[in-house]
């Protein structure tokens, strides 16, 4: 017994204590700290995980879109064990084999002149570092971000974030962030409209004074609030505006980096090289917390003469860097990026077929192995409004519930059903997911009033 009479794990039988301990003593992200006990995961391997009741789930979200290599990849687990034998920790100002090897790997993998990395503990810290660097090297303070963005939950990253999760933290503490619209119309999907691209950014800069703007930051392909795939020429037009005004372009690839879209980095598909690229999640499949802020040689050269305005005790943690080096080697030797492209095309074909069978599906959006299904009403507008109430959200919740009851773990954001399986997914697993989605989407069809 503990001092307050709570049973300890050693006196409990079974696994029920795990969920109760989580409910009573763990604060869960973005959730009210009440409600039913969470699912207790007792086993996981590949694209699957198992709960304490023996239910198996095909993880079609890669947890938080980070398990690119799936659960418990044996080679990656062994690499972490081997790195622990060599070095568990050394401060970030010392040279370390794992850290240096990863820096060289990133220099080789990233396009253009992206060459030097500041290693962090995750995506939020990588984006915070990117903004600090941009402000330091330009001598400017403003940053333009988009409304349908998520850049992290730390104070600075949340200030950059446009989605509604920032509301509960306002007033935010980092000044100088202004917003622009995304190339997206709810229910209508992506748009190729100058109001949402270079001309729109130019208008925002006109009102803000471009000489005061250090950087424009955007997700290459918007993740949680999407997927929003930029229309042809969009990123190039943003790049041109930035260059015209001496503004740095930061591409947040925390979610889409390391194969998620079927290429090592998303920017490769749009023929654009940012000044700074941030990444995390898939860099080592989340097995050890890690992120990276990768800068171009022109920024690295400026930082030779001024102090880097960022620092973390665990920057470049050897266990994290060693796992990332191993993860990159595994992805190369096992053709993981190529598999993401192949299975992504298979998933796209299957989703396109679903749009023909389900009147509630207005369309699909995505690339590689990150897709969204737009649920729409009879008039083609979003089936669930932005930040809809539980009652308004019921059709989407029913789709997710039905899928999970059939063993498929998916996500939802407003009217969009989110799909992002591990990059090691097989054709049979893709087909299984599609068949379950076919059954689950009937619940949205019923809300529209048409079931075929």
Residue pairs with C-beta under 8 A, 6 or more apart in sequence:
1 7
1 8
1 11
2 8
6 24
7 17
9 17
9 21
14 52
15 40
15 42
15 52
16 52
18 40
18 52
19 37
19 38
19 39
19 40
19 52
20 37
22 28
22 37
22 38
22 40
23 37
23 38
27 33
28 38
29 153
30 165
39 51
39 52
40 51
40 52
41 49
41 50
41 51
41 52
42 50
42 51
42 52
43 49
43 50
44 50
44 59
44 71
44 72
45 70
45 71
45 72
46 70
46 71
46 72
46 422
46 424
47 58
47 59
47 70
47 71
47 421
47 422
47 424
47 425
47 426
47 429
48 56
48 57
48 58
48 59
48 71
49 56
49 57
49 59
49 71
49 409
50 56
50 57
51 57
55 407
56 407
57 404
57 407
57 408
57 409
58 407
58 408
58 409
58 421
58 429
58 432
58 433
58 436
59 67
59 70
59 71
59 409
59 421
59 422
60 408
60 409
60 410
60 419
60 420
60 421
60 433
61 409
61 410
61 411
61 418
61 419
61 420
61 421
62 68
62 70
62 420
62 421
62 422
63 286
64 281
64 286
65 223
65 255
65 260
65 281
65 370
65 420
66 280
66 281
66 282
66 285
66 286
67 285
67 286
67 422
68 258
68 259
68 260
68 281
68 282
68 285
68 327
68 331
68 336
68 422
68 423
68 424
69 76
69 285
69 327
69 330
69 331
69 336
69 422
69 423
69 424
70 285
70 422
70 423
70 424
71 422
73 285
73 330
73 424
75 326
75 330
76 284
76 285
76 287
76 323
76 326
76 327
76 330
77 287
79 322
79 323
79 325
79 326
79 327
80 287
80 288
80 319
80 322
80 323
80 326
82 322
83 98
83 318
83 319
83 322
83 323
83 326
84 319
86 97
86 98
86 318
86 322
87 96
87 97
87 98
87 318
87 322
88 318
88 319
89 317
89 318
89 319
90 96
90 318
91 313
92 119
92 311
92 312
92 313
92 314
92 315
92 316
96 316
96 318
96 321
98 318
98 319
98 321
98 322
98 325
99 119
99 316
99 318
99 321
101 321
101 325
102 117
102 119
102 316
102 321
102 324
102 325
102 328
103 116
103 117
105 324
105 325
105 328
106 114
106 117
106 292
106 294
107 114
107 115
107 116
107 117
109 264
109 265
109 328
110 264
110 265
110 277
110 294
111 265
111 267
111 268
111 273
112 273
112 296
113 273
113 296
113 297
113 298
114 273
114 274
114 277
114 294
114 295
114 296
115 294
115 295
115 296
115 297
115 300
116 294
116 295
116 297
116 299
116 300
116 303
117 292
117 293
117 294
117 295
118 126
118 129
118 133
118 292
118 293
118 295
118 308
118 310
118 315
119 290
119 291
119 292
119 315
119 316
119 317
119 320
119 321
120 126
120 128
120 129
120 280
120 290
120 291
120 292
120 293
120 312
120 315
121 289
121 290
121 291
121 312
121 314
121 315
121 317
121 320
122 152
122 254
122 280
122 289
122 290
122 291
123 151
123 152
123 157
123 252
123 254
123 255
123 278
123 279
123 280
123 281
123 291
124 151
124 152
124 153
124 154
124 157
124 158
124 291
125 152
125 154
125 157
125 291
125 312
126 254
126 278
126 279
126 280
126 291
126 292
126 293
127 151
127 152
127 156
127 157
127 160
127 217
127 250
127 252
127 254
127 278
127 293
128 152
128 154
128 156
128 157
128 310
129 278
129 293
129 310
130 215
130 217
130 250
130 276
130 278
130 293
131 143
131 156
131 160
131 214
131 215
131 217
131 250
132 309
132 310
133 276
133 293
133 295
133 299
133 303
133 308
133 309
133 310
134 143
134 214
134 215
134 248
134 250
134 275
134 276
135 141
135 143
135 214
135 215
135 309
136 303
136 306
136 308
136 309
137 248
137 299
137 302
137 303
137 306
138 214
138 215
138 246
138 247
138 248
140 211
140 212
140 213
140 214
141 175
141 176
141 212
141 214
142 176
142 177
142 178
142 208
142 209
142 212
142 213
142 214
143 160
143 176
143 177
143 178
143 213
143 214
143 215
143 216
143 217
144 177
144 178
144 179
144 180
144 201
144 204
144 205
144 208
144 213
144 215
144 216
144 217
144 247
145 151
145 160
145 161
145 162
145 177
145 178
145 179
145 180
145 216
145 217
145 218
146 162
146 179
146 180
146 181
146 182
146 218
146 219
146 222
147 162
147 163
147 179
147 180
147 181
147 182
148 162
148 163
148 182
148 184
148 222
148 225
148 226
148 228
149 160
149 161
149 162
149 163
149 182
149 217
149 218
149 219
149 222
149 225
149 252
150 161
150 162
150 163
150 165
150 219
150 223
150 224
150 225
151 157
151 158
151 160
151 161
151 217
151 219
151 252
151 254
152 158
152 160
152 161
152 254
153 165
155 169
155 172
155 173
155 174
156 173
156 174
158 165
158 166
158 169
158 172
159 166
159 172
159 173
159 174
159 177
160 174
160 177
160 217
162 179
162 225
163 224
163 225
164 386
164 387
166 172
178 204
178 208
179 204
180 200
180 201
180 204
181 195
181 196
181 200
182 196
182 222
182 228
183 190
183 191
183 192
183 193
183 196
183 197
183 228
183 230
183 231
183 234
184 190
184 191
184 196
184 222
184 226
184 228
185 191
186 381
186 382
186 386
186 414
186 415
187 362
187 374
187 376
187 380
187 381
187 382
187 415
188 380
189 362
189 363
189 365
189 374
190 228
190 229
190 230
190 231
190 365
191 231
192 231
192 232
192 233
192 234
194 200
197 231
197 233
197 234
197 237
197 238
198 237
198 238
198 240
198 241
201 216
201 238
201 241
202 241
205 213
205 241
205 245
205 247
210 245
210 246
210 247
211 245
211 246
213 245
213 247
214 247
214 248
215 247
215 248
215 249
215 250
215 275
215 276
216 238
216 241
216 242
216 247
216 248
216 249
216 250
217 250
217 251
217 252
218 238
218 250
218 251
218 252
219 226
219 228
219 251
219 252
219 253
219 254
219 255
219 256
220 230
220 235
220 251
220 252
220 253
220 256
220 265
220 266
220 267
220 270
221 227
221 228
221 229
221 230
221 256
221 261
221 266
221 366
221 367
221 370
222 228
223 254
223 255
223 256
223 370
224 255
224 413
224 418
225 413
226 365
226 366
226 372
226 416
227 365
227 366
227 367
227 370
227 371
227 372
228 365
229 365
229 366
229 367
230 270
234 270
235 267
235 270
235 272
236 270
236 271
236 272
238 249
239 249
239 272
239 274
241 247
242 248
242 249
242 275
248 274
248 275
248 276
248 299
249 272
249 274
249 275
249 276
250 274
250 275
250 276
250 277
250 278
251 266
251 267
251 272
251 274
251 276
251 277
251 278
252 278
253 265
253 266
253 267
253 277
253 278
253 279
254 278
254 279
254 280
254 281
254 291
255 281
255 282
255 370
256 265
256 266
256 370
257 264
257 265
257 266
257 277
257 279
257 280
257 281
257 282
257 283
258 264
258 265
258 279
258 281
258 282
258 283
258 327
258 328
258 331
259 282
259 331
259 336
259 337
259 340
259 368
259 423
260 266
260 282
260 340
260 368
260 369
260 370
260 420
260 423
261 269
261 340
261 344
261 367
261 368
261 369
261 370
262 269
262 337
262 340
262 341
262 344
262 367
262 368
262 369
263 269
263 337
263 341
263 368
264 337
265 277
265 279
266 367
267 273
267 274
267 277
269 367
273 296
274 296
275 295
275 296
275 298
275 299
276 293
276 294
276 295
276 296
276 299
277 293
277 294
278 291
278 292
278 293
278 294
279 291
279 292
279 294
280 290
280 291
280 292
282 423
283 290
283 291
283 292
283 324
283 327
284 290
284 320
284 323
284 324
284 326
284 327
285 327
287 323
287 327
288 317
288 319
288 320
288 323
289 314
289 317
289 320
290 317
290 320
290 321
290 323
290 324
293 310
295 303
314 320
330 336
331 337
331 423
334 424
336 423
336 424
337 423
339 423
339 424
339 425
340 368
340 369
340 423
341 368
343 369
343 421
343 423
343 425
343 426
343 427
343 430
344 367
344 368
344 369
346 427
346 430
346 431
347 369
347 371
347 419
347 421
347 430
347 433
347 434
348 364
348 366
348 371
350 430
350 431
350 434
351 364
351 371
351 373
351 419
351 434
351 437
352 364
353 434
354 361
354 364
354 373
354 434
354 437
354 438
354 441
355 361
355 362
355 363
355 364
357 438
357 452
358 438
358 441
358 442
358 444
358 445
358 452
359 378
359 445
359 448
359 450
359 452
360 375
360 376
360 383
360 395
360 441
360 444
360 445
360 447
360 448
360 450
361 373
361 374
361 375
361 376
361 441
361 444
362 374
362 375
362 376
362 380
363 374
364 371
364 372
364 373
364 374
365 371
365 372
365 374
366 372
366 419
369 420
369 421
369 422
369 423
369 425
370 419
370 420
371 418
371 419
371 420
372 413
372 416
372 417
372 418
372 419
373 416
373 417
373 419
373 437
373 441
374 382
374 415
374 416
375 382
375 383
375 384
375 395
375 396
375 399
375 415
375 416
375 417
375 444
376 382
376 383
376 415
376 448
377 383
377 447
377 448
378 448
378 449
378 450
382 414
382 415
383 395
383 396
383 415
383 444
383 447
383 448
384 392
384 393
384 395
384 396
384 414
384 415
385 392
385 414
385 415
386 414
387 414
388 414
390 397
393 412
393 414
394 447
395 443
395 444
395 446
395 447
396 412
396 414
396 415
396 417
396 444
397 412
398 443
398 444
398 447
399 412
399 417
399 440
399 441
399 443
399 444
400 410
400 411
400 412
400 417
400 440
402 439
402 440
402 442
402 443
403 409
403 410
403 436
403 437
403 440
404 410
406 436
406 439
406 440
407 436
408 432
408 433
408 436
408 437
408 440
410 417
410 418
410 419
410 437
411 417
411 418
411 419
411 420
412 418
417 437
419 433
421 429
421 430
421 433
442 451
445 451
445 452
